[in-house]
Amino acid sequence: MARTKQSIVPPQQAASEGQEAASILAQARARVDPELRRAVETLPASLRRVALYHFGWEHADGTPAAGHAGKAIRPALVLAAARALGGDPELAVRAAAALELVHNFTLLHDDVIDGDATRRHRPTAWTVFGEADAILAGDGLQALAQRLLAEDPHPAARAAAARIAACVVELCEGQVVDVALERRAPDEVTLDECLVMAEAKTGALLGCCCAIGGLYAGAGEEEVVALDRFGREAGLAFQLIDDVIGIWGDPARTGKAAGADLAVRKKSLPVVAALVSGTPEAGRLAALYGVVGPDDGPPREEELEAMALAVERAGGRDWAQLHAADRMARAVHQLSRAVPVPEAAGGLLSLAEFVTRRNH
C-alpha cells in the first residue's frame, strides 16, 4: 500500500509539475522582490538592518548578501489566484508583497518564541540582533504590509486590508494556543486541538493569500470563500509535511539541525498522532517527551533517534503523510468550486502539489 500521495504520482508527471511550480515561484519572486525591497528600505535604519538580514539581502555587518527571501509561496498564491479568476496578476503585486511582509513578520516573531537558532541556512535574526530588535522589526513589517494596501489604488485594496487584519488576529490566536499546548504534558494534548491550531497558524495565511488574489480579480463572495477554503486545506497539508520534515528532514536541505522539533519537544502533528495512537510506542514516546526542566541540556543524538523511531513506530509519520493527502483532496474540491475550468486552476494546483510533495 502506498504511504504517501507522492508515491502514487508517476515520476515524469511529478517532475513536470515540479518544474511548473518552480517557474511560477521564480516569476512571483521576480515580481514581488522589488516591491518588498522598496518597502523595507523605508524602515528606520535600526529596523531596516534586521529586516534586510532576515530576508537574506545583507549580512549582519550590513554588507550585501546573495541570499534569498524564501520560496515566495504566499505571493505566488496571490498572483496565481488572480490569474485563475481571470484577473491581471500585475495589479495584485502590491497585495502579494503585503502578504509576504506579513508572513515574514510571523517568522521573526516565531523564531523568538520558539527559540529557533537557524533559518534559511544561517542564524536567525534574534540570535544576531537580540530578541527586542527582531520583534520590533517584525512589527515594522506588519505595519508596512498595511501601508502598502492603504496606498494601493486598486478597488479591492480595502477589502484585502480588512482580510489581512483578521488573518493576523487569527495567526496570533493560533500562536497563543501553540504556546499553551507546548506547556502541557504530552498526554494532555489532543489531535483535534493541534489541527485547529495548525489551521490558524498556517492555513489561515495561505487561505488569505488565495482569497485576496480572487478579490483582485473581481471574484464574487462564493468564489472568494472557496479560495480561502482551498488555501486553508492546502495549508494544513503543508503543515503536516513541514512537521514530518521537522523530524526527518535533511539538515543540508532544511537549514535546521536534525530532529530540531524533537530537540525542543515540540508537539507537532506527527508526534501528537503518535502519542494518542494507543500503541506501546506511544507510552515510550511520552516518557521520552516528558517536560524538560530549566537545567536540562539538549537531548543527546541517541535520544533524538529514539524519539524519531518511537513516532514512526507509533504511526505518527504514516498518519501525517496520509492526512496530508486527504487535506489536499479537500483542497482540490474547494478549488473546483471557485475555478471549475481545470486549465485555469493549473497554477494553483501546481503550487499546492509542490508544497505537499516537497521532501526538504
C-alpha positions in Angstrom: 0.0 0.0 0.0 1.4 3.5 -0.9 2.1 5.5 2.1 2.1 9.0 0.6 0.4 10.8 -2.2 3.7 11.5 -3.7 4.4 7.8 -4.2 1.4 7.2 -6.4 2.2 10.0 -8.8 4.2 8.9 -11.9 7.8 10.3 -11.7 7.6 12.1 -15.1 4.3 13.8 -14.0 5.7 14.8 -10.7 8.9 16.2 -12.3 6.8 18.2 -14.9 4.5 19.6 -12.2 7.5 20.4 -10.0 9.1 22.4 -12.9 5.9 24.3 -13.4 5.7 25.2 -9.7 9.3 26.2 -9.7 8.7 28.5 -12.7 5.6 30.1 -11.0 7.6 30.7 -7.8 10.5 32.2 -9.6 8.2 34.6 -11.5 6.5 35.5 -8.3 9.8 36.2 -6.6 11.0 38.3 -9.6 7.7 40.4 -9.5 7.4 40.8 -5.7 11.0 41.3 -4.6 11.4 44.8 -6.0 8.2 45.9 -4.1 9.4 44.2 -1.0 12.8 45.9 -1.2 11.2 49.3 -1.7 9.0 48.8 1.3 11.8 47.6 3.6 14.1 50.5 2.5 11.6 52.9 4.0 12.1 51.5 7.5 14.2 53.4 10.0 17.9 52.2 10.0 17.6 50.3 13.2 14.7 48.2 11.9 15.9 48.1 8.3 19.2 46.3 9.2 17.3 43.5 10.9 14.8 43.1 8.0 17.5 43.2 5.3 19.4 40.5 7.2 16.3 38.4 7.8 15.3 38.5 4.1 18.9 37.4 3.2 19.8 40.6 1.4 22.5 41.7 3.8 25.0 40.1 6.2 24.9 41.0 9.8 27.6 43.7 9.2 25.4 45.4 6.5 27.4 44.2 3.5 25.4 42.8 0.6 24.5 39.1 0.7 23.4 36.8 -2.1 20.7 35.1 -0.1 17.0 35.0 -0.9 13.8 35.8 0.9 12.4 32.3 0.8 10.4 30.3 -1.8 7.7 33.0 -2.3 4.9 30.5 -1.9 2.4 33.1 -0.5 2.8 35.8 -3.1 2.8 33.2 -5.8 -0.6 32.0 -4.5 -2.0 35.6 -4.7 -0.8 36.0 -8.2 -2.0 32.5 -9.3 -5.4 33.0 -7.8 -5.8 36.4 -9.5 -4.9 34.8 -12.8 -7.2 31.7 -12.3 -10.2 34.0 -11.8 -9.4 36.0 -15.0 -7.6 39.0 -13.4 -4.3 40.7 -14.2 -1.6 39.4 -11.8 0.4 42.6 -12.2 -2.4 44.5 -10.5 -2.0 42.2 -7.4 1.7 42.5 -7.0 1.4 45.1 -4.2 -1.0 42.9 -2.3 1.2 39.9 -2.9 4.1 41.8 -1.3 2.0 42.8 1.6 1.2 39.2 2.4 4.9 38.3 2.1 5.6 41.0 4.6 3.0 39.6 7.0 4.5 36.1 6.6 8.0 37.4 7.5 6.6 39.3 10.4 5.3 36.0 11.8 8.7 34.3 11.1 10.6 36.9 13.0 8.3 36.5 16.0 8.0 32.7 15.8 11.8 32.3 15.9 11.9 34.3 19.1 9.0 32.4 20.7 10.3 29.0 19.6 13.9 29.8 20.3 14.9 28.7 16.8 18.6 29.3 16.1 18.7 28.9 12.4 16.5 29.8 9.4 17.4 29.6 5.7 20.8 28.1 6.5 22.0 30.9 8.8 21.5 32.3 12.3 18.0 33.7 13.0 17.7 37.4 13.4 17.1 37.4 17.1 20.3 35.4 17.7 22.2 38.1 15.8 20.5 41.4 16.9 18.7 40.3 20.1 15.1 39.5 20.8 13.8 43.0 21.1 15.2 44.2 17.8 13.8 41.1 16.0 10.3 41.5 17.5 10.2 45.2 16.6 11.5 44.6 13.1 8.6 42.1 12.7 6.2 44.7 13.9 7.6 47.1 11.3 7.0 44.6 8.5 3.4 44.1 9.5 2.9 47.9 9.5 4.5 48.1 6.1 2.0 45.5 4.8 -0.9 47.6 5.9 0.6 50.7 4.4 1.1 49.0 1.0 -2.6 48.3 0.9 -3.6 51.7 2.2 -1.7 53.3 -0.7 -2.9 50.8 -3.3 -5.5 52.5 -5.6 -7.0 49.1 -6.6 -10.7 48.9 -5.6 -10.1 45.6 -3.8 -7.3 47.0 -1.6 -9.7 48.0 1.3 -11.3 44.6 1.5 -7.8 43.0 1.3 -6.5 45.1 4.2 -9.5 44.1 6.3 -8.9 40.4 5.4 -5.3 40.6 6.3 -6.1 42.3 9.6 -8.5 39.5 10.5 -5.9 36.9 9.4 -3.2 38.4 11.7 -5.6 38.2 14.6 -6.2 34.5 13.8 -2.5 33.9 13.4 -1.8 35.4 16.9 -4.6 33.3 18.4 -3.1 30.2 16.8 0.3 31.1 18.3 -1.2 31.6 21.7 -2.7 28.1 21.5 0.5 26.7 20.3 2.5 28.1 23.2 -0.2 26.8 25.6 -0.1 23.3 24.1 3.7 23.2 24.5 3.4 23.9 28.2 1.1 20.9 28.7 2.2 17.4 29.4 2.3 15.0 26.4 -0.8 13.1 27.5 -2.9 16.3 27.9 -2.9 17.3 24.2 -5.4 16.1 21.6 -5.1 15.8 17.9 -8.2 17.9 17.2 -6.6 20.8 19.2 -3.5 20.6 17.2 -5.3 20.6 13.9 -7.3 23.6 14.8 -4.1 25.4 15.9 -2.3 24.4 12.7 -5.2 25.8 10.6 -4.9 29.1 12.5 -1.2 29.3 12.3 -0.6 28.1 8.7 -3.8 27.5 6.9 -5.3 30.9 7.6 -2.5 32.8 5.8 -2.5 30.6 2.8 -6.3 30.9 2.6 -6.0 34.7 2.9 -3.5 34.8 0.0 -5.8 32.8 -2.3 -8.9 34.9 -1.3 -7.1 38.2 -1.8 -6.0 37.0 -5.3 -9.6 36.4 -6.0 -10.6 39.8 -4.7 -8.1 41.5 -7.0 -9.7 39.6 -9.9 -13.1 40.8 -9.0 -14.4 37.4 -7.8 -17.7 37.0 -6.1 -18.2 36.1 -2.5 -18.7 32.4 -3.1 -15.6 32.1 -5.2 -13.6 34.0 -2.6 -14.8 31.8 0.2 -14.0 28.7 -1.8 -10.5 30.0 -2.5 -10.0 30.7 1.2 -11.0 27.1 2.0 -8.7 25.8 -0.7 -5.8 27.7 0.8 -6.6 26.5 4.3 -6.8 22.9 3.4 -3.6 23.1 1.3 -2.1 25.0 4.3 -2.9 22.1 6.6 -1.4 19.7 4.2 1.7 21.9 4.0 2.0 22.0 7.8 1.7 18.2 8.1 4.5 17.8 5.6 6.5 20.5 7.3 6.1 18.7 10.6 7.4 15.5 9.0 10.4 17.4 7.7 10.9 18.9 11.2 11.7 15.4 12.4 13.2 13.5 9.4 14.4 16.3 7.2 17.9 16.5 5.9 19.8 19.4 7.6 21.7 20.1 4.5 18.5 20.9 2.7 16.3 22.3 5.6 18.9 24.7 7.1 18.0 23.4 10.5 19.6 20.8 12.8 18.4 17.2 12.5 15.4 16.5 14.7 15.1 20.2 15.6 11.4 19.8 16.6 12.2 16.8 18.7 15.1 18.6 20.4 12.7 21.2 21.9 9.9 18.6 22.5 7.6 20.3 20.0 4.1 18.8 19.9 4.0 18.7 16.2 1.2 16.8 14.4 3.1 13.5 13.8 4.2 13.5 17.4 0.7 14.0 18.8 -0.7 11.4 16.4 1.8 9.0 17.8 1.1 10.0 21.4 -2.6 9.3 21.0 -2.2 6.1 19.0 -2.7 3.8 21.9 0.3 1.7 20.9 3.1 0.5 23.2 5.4 3.0 21.4 3.1 5.8 22.5 4.0 5.3 26.1 7.7 5.1 25.3 7.4 8.4 23.4 5.5 10.1 26.2 8.3 9.1 28.6 11.0 10.4 26.2 8.9 13.6 25.6 8.5 14.4 29.3 8.5 18.0 30.4 12.0 19.5 30.2 13.3 21.3 33.2 15.3 24.6 33.0 18.5 22.8 33.9 18.2 20.1 31.4 20.6 20.3 28.5 19.8 19.5 24.8 19.0 15.8 24.2 21.8 13.5 23.0 21.8 12.2 19.4 20.7 8.8 20.5 17.7 10.3 22.4 16.6 12.1 19.3 16.9 9.0 17.3 14.9 7.1 19.9 12.2 9.7 19.7 12.0 9.7 15.9 11.8 5.9 15.9 9.0 5.9 18.5 7.0 8.4 16.5 7.4 6.3 13.4 6.6 3.0 15.0 3.5 4.5 16.7 2.3 5.5 13.3 2.8 9.3 13.5 4.7 9.6 10.3 2.3 7.5 8.2 -0.7 9.3 9.7 0.7 12.7 8.9 1.5 11.8 5.3 -1.9 10.1 4.7 -3.7 13.0 6.3 -1.8 15.5 4.2 -3.0 13.6 1.1 -6.6 13.8 2.4 -6.3 17.5 3.0 -5.0 18.0 -0.5 -8.1 16.2 -1.9 -10.3 18.5 0.1 -8.3 21.5 -1.2 -8.8 20.4 -4.8 -12.6 20.0 -4.2 -12.8 23.6 -2.9 -10.7 24.9 -5.8 -13.1 23.3 -8.3 -15.9 25.3 -6.7 -14.1 28.6 -7.3 -12.4 27.7 -10.6 -14.4 25.0 -12.4 -12.2 25.0 -15.5 -9.2 22.8 -14.7 -6.8 24.6 -17.1 -7.4 27.9 -15.3 -6.7 26.3 -11.9 -3.4 24.8 -13.1 -1.1 27.3 -11.4 -2.8 27.0 -8.0 -2.8 23.2 -8.2 0.8 23.1 -9.1 1.7 25.3 -6.1 -0.4 23.2 -3.8 1.1 19.9 -5.0 4.6 21.4 -4.8 4.3 22.3 -1.1 2.9 19.0 -0.2 5.3 16.8 -2.2 8.5 18.6 -1.0 10.9 16.5 1.0 13.1 19.2 2.5 
